[in-house]
């Protein structure tokens, strides 16, 4: 009987040890927020970092060429490995993100079997602010599908398209050819119901909103002053985006969370303009028939 008691006690101890081990290995609930694709842009390099739910990650580095397009001939660096999110040692400390490469292709600072540790100083559904060991803070922005739920720190965001914005670019020389700047943007806004310059769009899908005409006119007026030299690359257009944010602040204030570039196109033909407008013009929803 004593042997049976001892064996039972041993089993209980082993189960408790296993549970304690699992508890130590359990990753924090923020892990779900990390899973998915993120983007890190440095100069003309775009790093796409994908964290998978099975504990693996992948990094793909793309190089931007002329006219804001990805240079298909440039070498693409790739990294594959495993990642883990560890809880803080003490309450109030940052989370630890550990990434261990298992395969490295191309010119990259990553090395196989050499873990890289980051301190996560801020984590939202849209942004990760993190600091590598002995390095400066870096920020990654989430790459989203159009169907993903959008929110910032728990506050729902409303996605408001501008519709196609088209202007003729200002010429810097008399003999310069005519060019048209075609832009489609989406504004991420919170507390949309309290904003006077955002109104329900009854002609589109249910729950959709549109921007007040005076706000769109301000954007178009600013765009019409731009030259080809100021917008000929994605990097230069980022300066224009910063101007857009300052321009929209009097209208939207702190409710404007992000300006997303859906498409930027420069064309020298009216056919190109017509094609752009036809692609991004709002699709009207037919009113329901009487009696339905």
Beta strands, then each sheet from edge to edge (+ up, - down):
strand 1: 36-42
strand 2: 45-51
strand 3: 56-63
strand 4: 77-86
strand 5: 95-105
strand 6: 116-123
strand 7: 127-132
strand 8: 137-142
strand 9: 151-152
strand 10: 155-161
strand 11: 165-168
strand 12: 180-190
strand 13: 198-200
strand 14: 209-211
strand 15: 256-267
sheet 1: 1+ 2- 3+ 4- 5+ 6- 7+ 8- 1+
sheet 2: 9+ 10- 12+ 11-
sheet 3: 9+ 10- 12+ 15-
sheet 4: 13+ 14-
end
